């Protein structure tokens, strides 16, 4: 019965990360001009929003799995 307990702990940890970080940003490089051997690139930042409700659902689901695993153990 360690499977549901470990999965519950992972869900709580991932859910807490979603609640703590409401967005993340990453950078990409795009080639905007190429003339012969010369190239020009531009860095572009992208922001992805993470919904807090999803984090709370993961925390709640993980807590339920932990409770289920502990109840079934006894």
N, C-alpha and C positions, 0 to 999 in steps of 0.2 A: 504493500500500500504506500510505498514511497513516491510512486509516480504522481498521483494527484497532489501530494504535499509539495513536491518540487515544482510542479507546474503552477500551483497556487502562489508560491513564493516568487517565481519568475513573473507571473502576471502582475502581482503587486508592485514589484520593482519597475517593470516597464510602464505600468500605469502611473507610478509616482514620477517617473521621468517625463511622461507626457504632460502631467499637471505642472511640473516645475518649469519645463521649457515649452512655452506656447508657440514658438516658431524656431526655425533654423534657416540659416543662410549659406548658400554655396556659390562659388564663383566659377564661371566657365570662360574660356577664351574662344573668340570667334575671329576668323580671318575676314577682314573687311576689304582688303585691297591686295592684289598681286600683279606686279608689273615685272616680268622677267624674273630675275633672281631676288628681287626686293618684295618683301611682304609686310603688310601692316596688320596687326592684330589688336583687338580691343577686349578688355576684361569686362564681363557683365555679371552683376550680382543678382541672384534669384533668391527670393524669400518664400518659404513654404510654411503656411500656418497650420498648426496642429490644434484640433478642437479639444477643449478641456473636458467636454462631456465624454469623449472617448477614453481619456485617462481615468476619469472617475468610474466608468464602466469596467475598465480593466482592473482597477483596484477592488471594486466590489465583487467582481467575478473571482478574482484571486482569493479574496477573503472567504468567500463561500466555499471554494475548493479546499482551502486550508481547514475550515471548520468541518467540512464533510470528511476529510481525511482523518482528522483528530477524533471525530465521533466514531467513525468506523473502526478505528484502532482499538478502542476500549470496548 
